[in-house]
Amino acid sequence: MTFEELKNFLVGKMKMSHIYQPVMIKHLIESNGSSSDKSIANSLQIYDPSQIEYYQQVTNNMVGKVLRSHQVVEKKGNTYLLTAFSQLSEIEKASLIEICNNKIDAYIKKRGDAIWSHRRRSREVISGTIRYEVLKRAQFRCELCGISANEKSLEVDHILPIKLGGANSIHNYQALCYSCNAMKRDRDNTDFRGVEHKYHHREEDCLFCSIPKDRIVEENHLALVIYDKFPVTNHHALIIPKRHFREYFEINQAELNSVNALMQSIRSGLMTTDSSIKGFNVGINSGIHAGQTIMHSHIHLIPRREGDIINPRGGIRNVIPGKGDYKFP
């Protein structure tokens, strides 16, 4: 490629979905035309403020806090001061630096790449398409603190970690800002031992724990869909988490993702195949006094059609007679 062709590419043809392309080209020019992928990656991260902000979080909330508690350092504003520095000779400084280097080398030799496992959430690279779908589902906000992607970079995190049996599946992904992702393990004191086994919990006498395969309309890793045996309307579907738990409010985020994915899929399929459907009621009975009869949490997806009742006004408000057709003041 000639200078003019490269210039035309940069000026006219290159589509800027991010800064990556011009950064890589600039780096290669500055490196006499060739460079390793690791060196290119180093150039890319120079432009990524989230990398600096991440390690600022580590500095202030972890290492800085520990060193301040031992009075090794003190902090004034955004500046850290080594308390003994003014008393150190050049020989003493060199000696302390050598001790630090030895400590670092010994730790890396002992632990290897495991010391960076908190920054390597998955052994598989999450594709750009999947990452986009996870962020879109989260409305481009952190699903823990709610901050916008415009304010902090978002990362795709495994809800249930891979080492604890979590799947490389969109249903097990969530969008977290880099701060929440980094601090998730440190802030969450939940004992995850046995979590994988929990997903296989079934009750012998529960109808929804032993659904015949031929009744299942669709399923994914954590949930399934069947049609109700006593339908309110035609194609009345039940979306059922596979794990046995009684009430909807016991559901976790990974199961909620799985349930919502199936609900969207079934709804889309019904709208495509049945043109008479004009709307849906989505219903959850949580507890005996709310009308729950099968004590395995499930969600009703009920197609609605024009004229299926005389007056549909109020929808699910009609679970209490007379509360549906209300008038605004």
C-alpha positions as CSV (number, residue, x, y, z in Angstrom):
1,M,0.0,0.0,0.0
2,T,1.4,3.4,-1.0
3,F,1.4,6.6,1.1
4,E,-1.6,8.0,-0.8
5,E,-3.6,4.8,-0.4
6,L,-2.9,4.6,3.3
7,K,-3.7,8.3,3.6
8,N,-7.0,7.8,1.7
9,F,-7.9,4.9,4.0
10,L,-7.3,6.9,7.1
11,V,-9.1,10.0,5.9
12,G,-12.0,8.5,3.9
13,K,-12.5,4.7,4.2
14,M,-11.7,4.0,7.9
15,K,-14.9,3.6,10.0
16,M,-14.3,4.9,13.5
17,S,-16.2,2.6,15.8
18,H,-13.4,3.1,18.3
19,I,-9.9,4.5,18.5
20,Y,-8.2,1.2,17.9
21,Q,-7.4,1.4,14.2
22,P,-5.6,4.7,14.1
23,V,-3.7,3.8,17.3
24,M,-2.5,0.6,15.8
25,I,-1.4,2.2,12.5
26,K,0.4,5.0,14.4
27,H,2.1,2.5,16.6
28,L,3.3,0.4,13.6
29,I,4.7,3.5,11.9
30,E,6.5,4.5,15.1
31,S,7.9,0.9,15.4
32,N,9.5,0.8,12.0
33,G,6.5,-1.0,10.4
34,S,6.2,-4.1,12.6
35,S,5.3,-4.8,16.2
36,S,4.1,-7.7,18.4
37,D,0.5,-7.9,19.5
38,K,1.5,-7.3,23.1
39,S,3.2,-4.1,22.2
40,I,0.2,-3.0,20.2
41,A,-2.0,-3.8,23.2
42,N,0.2,-1.7,25.4
43,S,-0.3,1.2,23.0
44,L,-4.0,0.8,23.1
45,Q,-4.2,0.8,26.9
46,I,-2.4,4.1,27.0
47,Y,-5.6,5.7,25.7
48,D,-7.9,3.8,28.0
49,P,-8.6,5.9,31.2
50,S,-10.4,3.0,32.8
51,Q,-7.1,1.2,33.2
52,I,-5.7,4.1,35.2
53,E,-9.0,4.5,37.1
54,Y,-9.1,0.8,37.9
55,Y,-5.6,0.9,39.5
56,Q,-6.5,4.2,41.3
57,Q,-9.3,2.2,42.9
58,V,-6.8,-0.5,43.9
59,T,-4.4,2.1,45.2
60,N,-7.0,3.9,47.4
61,N,-9.3,1.1,48.5
62,M,-6.8,-1.7,49.0
63,V,-3.0,-1.2,49.0
64,G,-3.1,2.4,50.1
65,K,-5.5,1.7,52.9
66,V,-3.3,-1.2,54.2
67,L,-0.1,0.8,54.1
68,R,-1.7,3.8,55.8
69,S,-2.9,1.5,58.6
70,H,0.7,0.5,59.2
71,Q,1.9,4.1,59.0
72,V,4.2,3.3,56.1
73,V,2.5,6.0,54.0
74,E,0.3,9.0,54.5
75,K,-2.1,10.7,52.1
76,K,-2.5,14.3,51.4
77,G,-5.3,15.0,48.9
78,N,-4.5,12.7,46.0
79,T,-0.8,12.4,46.9
80,Y,0.8,9.6,48.9
81,L,4.0,10.2,50.9
82,L,6.4,7.6,52.1
83,T,6.8,8.6,55.8
84,A,10.4,7.6,56.2
85,F,11.7,8.9,52.9
86,S,13.4,12.1,54.1
87,Q,15.5,10.0,56.5
88,L,16.8,7.5,53.9
89,S,20.3,7.5,52.5
90,E,20.9,6.6,48.8
91,I,22.3,3.3,49.9
92,E,19.2,2.6,52.1
93,K,16.9,3.5,49.2
94,A,18.7,1.1,46.9
95,S,18.6,-1.6,49.5
96,L,14.8,-1.2,50.0
97,I,14.2,-1.2,46.3
98,E,16.2,-4.5,46.0
99,I,14.0,-6.0,48.8
100,C,10.9,-4.9,46.9
101,N,12.1,-6.4,43.7
102,N,12.9,-9.7,45.5
103,K,9.5,-9.8,47.1
104,I,7.8,-9.2,43.7
105,D,9.9,-11.8,41.9
106,A,9.3,-14.4,44.6
107,Y,5.5,-13.8,44.6
108,I,5.3,-14.0,40.8
109,K,7.4,-17.2,40.9
110,K,5.1,-18.8,43.5
111,R,1.7,-17.7,42.0
112,G,2.4,-17.1,38.4
113,D,-0.5,-15.7,36.2
114,A,-3.0,-16.5,39.0
115,I,-2.2,-13.1,40.6
116,W,-4.0,-11.5,37.7
117,S,-7.0,-13.8,37.6
118,H,-9.3,-11.0,38.9
119,R,-8.6,-9.3,35.6
120,R,-9.2,-12.4,33.5
121,R,-12.8,-13.3,34.2
122,S,-13.1,-15.8,31.4
123,R,-10.8,-18.3,29.7
124,E,-12.8,-17.8,26.5
125,V,-12.8,-14.4,24.8
126,I,-16.4,-13.0,24.8
127,S,-17.3,-12.1,21.2
128,G,-18.2,-8.6,20.3
129,T,-21.7,-9.6,19.4
130,I,-22.4,-11.3,22.7
131,R,-20.8,-8.4,24.6
132,Y,-23.0,-5.9,22.8
133,E,-26.2,-8.0,23.6
134,V,-25.2,-8.1,27.3
135,L,-24.6,-4.3,27.4
136,K,-27.8,-3.6,25.4
137,R,-29.8,-5.8,27.8
138,A,-28.4,-3.8,30.6
139,Q,-29.4,-0.5,28.8
140,F,-25.6,0.3,28.8
141,R,-25.6,0.7,32.6
142,C,-23.8,-1.2,35.4
143,E,-26.2,-3.7,36.7
144,L,-24.8,-3.3,40.2
145,C,-24.4,0.4,40.8
146,G,-26.4,1.7,37.8
147,I,-23.8,4.1,36.4
148,S,-23.9,4.8,32.7
149,A,-21.4,3.5,30.2
150,N,-20.8,7.2,29.3
151,E,-19.3,7.7,32.8
152,K,-17.4,4.5,33.3
153,S,-16.3,1.7,31.0
154,L,-18.5,-1.4,31.3
155,E,-17.2,-5.0,31.4
156,V,-19.0,-8.3,30.9
157,D,-18.8,-10.4,34.1
158,H,-19.7,-14.0,34.9
159,I,-22.5,-13.9,37.5
160,L,-21.5,-17.4,38.6
161,P,-17.7,-17.7,38.1
162,I,-16.4,-20.3,35.7
163,K,-14.3,-22.0,38.4
164,L,-17.6,-22.5,40.4
165,G,-19.4,-24.1,37.5
166,G,-20.7,-21.0,35.7
167,A,-21.3,-21.2,32.0
168,N,-19.9,-19.2,29.1
169,S,-23.5,-18.2,28.3
170,I,-25.3,-15.0,27.8
171,H,-27.6,-16.0,30.6
172,N,-24.6,-16.1,33.0
173,Y,-23.3,-12.7,31.9
174,Q,-24.0,-9.3,33.4
175,A,-22.7,-5.8,32.7
176,L,-20.6,-4.3,35.4
177,C,-18.6,-1.1,35.5
178,Y,-14.9,-1.7,36.0
179,S,-15.1,-0.6,39.6
180,C,-17.9,-2.9,40.6
181,N,-16.3,-5.8,38.6
182,A,-13.0,-5.3,40.4
183,M,-14.6,-5.0,43.9
184,K,-17.3,-7.6,43.4
185,R,-15.3,-10.5,45.0
186,D,-14.0,-8.3,47.9
187,R,-17.4,-6.8,48.7
188,D,-19.5,-9.9,48.3
189,N,-19.2,-12.1,51.4
190,T,-21.5,-14.8,50.0
191,D,-20.2,-18.3,50.4
192,F,-20.3,-19.6,46.9
193,R,-19.3,-23.2,47.9
194,G,-22.0,-25.5,46.7
195,V,-23.6,-22.9,44.4
196,E,-23.3,-25.1,41.4
197,H,-25.0,-27.9,43.2
198,K,-27.9,-25.5,44.2
199,Y,-29.0,-25.2,40.6
200,H,-29.7,-29.0,40.5
201,H,-32.0,-28.9,43.5
202,R,-35.3,-30.7,42.8
203,E,-38.2,-31.9,45.0
204,E,-39.5,-35.4,44.4
205,D,-43.1,-34.5,44.9
206,C,-43.0,-31.3,42.8
207,L,-44.9,-31.3,39.5
208,F,-42.5,-28.8,38.0
209,C,-39.4,-30.6,39.0
210,S,-40.3,-33.7,37.0
211,I,-41.8,-32.4,33.7
212,P,-41.7,-34.9,30.9
213,K,-39.4,-34.0,28.1
214,D,-42.2,-34.1,25.5
215,R,-44.0,-31.3,27.3
216,I,-41.1,-28.9,27.2
217,V,-41.6,-26.3,24.4
218,E,-38.2,-24.6,24.8
219,E,-35.4,-24.5,27.4
220,N,-32.0,-23.1,28.2
221,H,-29.4,-23.8,30.9
222,L,-31.5,-22.7,33.9
223,A,-35.2,-22.5,32.8
224,L,-37.8,-24.1,30.6
225,V,-41.2,-23.4,29.0
226,I,-44.4,-25.5,28.9
227,Y,-48.0,-24.8,27.9
228,D,-50.4,-24.7,30.8
229,K,-52.6,-27.8,31.1
230,F,-55.5,-25.6,32.1
231,P,-55.0,-22.6,29.8
232,V,-56.7,-19.3,30.4
233,T,-56.3,-18.6,26.7
234,N,-54.9,-20.6,23.8
235,H,-51.1,-20.9,24.1
236,H,-51.0,-19.9,27.7
237,A,-47.3,-20.6,28.6
238,L,-45.5,-21.1,31.9
239,I,-41.8,-20.1,32.2
240,I,-40.3,-22.2,35.0
241,P,-36.8,-22.0,36.6
242,K,-35.3,-25.5,36.7
243,R,-34.1,-25.0,40.3
244,H,-36.8,-25.7,42.9
245,F,-37.6,-22.6,45.0
246,R,-41.0,-21.5,46.2
247,E,-41.4,-17.8,45.5
248,Y,-40.4,-15.6,42.7
249,F,-38.4,-13.3,45.0
250,E,-35.9,-16.1,45.6
251,I,-34.8,-16.0,42.0
252,N,-31.2,-14.9,41.3
253,Q,-29.8,-12.8,38.4
254,A,-28.6,-15.7,36.2
255,E,-32.0,-17.4,36.5
256,L,-33.8,-14.1,35.8
257,N,-31.7,-13.6,32.6
258,S,-32.7,-17.2,31.5
259,V,-36.4,-16.7,32.3
260,N,-36.5,-13.3,30.5
261,A,-34.7,-14.8,27.5
262,L,-37.3,-17.6,27.2
263,M,-40.2,-15.2,27.7
264,Q,-39.0,-13.0,24.9
265,S,-38.4,-16.0,22.6
266,I,-41.9,-17.5,23.3
267,R,-43.6,-14.2,22.9
268,S,-41.8,-13.6,19.6
269,G,-42.7,-17.0,18.3
270,L,-46.4,-16.7,19.2
271,M,-46.7,-13.2,17.6
272,T,-45.2,-14.6,14.4
273,T,-47.5,-17.7,14.2
274,D,-50.7,-16.4,15.6
275,S,-51.9,-13.1,14.2
276,S,-54.9,-13.0,16.5
277,I,-52.7,-12.2,19.5
278,K,-52.9,-8.5,20.4
279,G,-51.3,-8.4,23.8
280,F,-50.1,-10.4,26.8
281,N,-50.6,-10.6,30.5
282,V,-47.5,-11.6,32.5
283,G,-48.4,-12.9,35.9
284,I,-46.7,-14.3,39.0
285,N,-48.5,-15.8,41.9
286,S,-46.1,-15.5,44.9
287,G,-47.4,-17.2,48.0
288,I,-50.7,-19.0,48.9
289,H,-52.5,-15.8,49.7
290,A,-51.6,-14.5,46.2
291,G,-53.2,-17.6,44.6
292,Q,-50.0,-19.8,44.1
293,T,-51.1,-23.5,44.0
294,I,-47.8,-25.1,42.8
295,M,-45.0,-24.2,45.2
296,H,-42.4,-24.0,42.5
297,S,-42.0,-20.5,41.3
298,H,-43.2,-19.9,37.7
299,I,-44.4,-17.1,35.4
300,H,-47.5,-17.1,33.4
301,L,-47.4,-15.6,29.8
302,I,-51.0,-15.3,28.7
303,P,-51.8,-14.3,25.1
304,R,-54.7,-11.9,24.8
305,R,-57.0,-11.5,21.8
306,E,-59.6,-8.9,20.8
307,G,-62.9,-9.7,22.4
308,D,-61.7,-12.6,24.6
309,I,-63.5,-10.8,27.5
310,I,-66.1,-8.1,27.3
311,N,-64.0,-5.5,29.1
312,P,-60.2,-6.0,29.5
313,R,-59.6,-2.7,31.2
314,G,-57.3,-3.0,34.2
315,G,-55.7,-6.3,33.2
316,I,-54.2,-8.0,36.2
317,R,-55.9,-5.5,38.5
318,N,-59.0,-7.8,38.1
319,V,-57.4,-10.4,40.4
320,I,-59.4,-8.4,43.0
321,P,-63.0,-8.2,41.7
322,G,-64.1,-4.7,40.9
323,K,-60.6,-3.2,41.0
324,G,-59.9,-3.3,37.3
325,D,-62.2,-0.7,35.6
326,Y,-61.3,2.3,37.7
327,K,-61.6,5.9,36.7
328,F,-59.0,8.6,37.1
329,P,-60.0,11.6,39.3
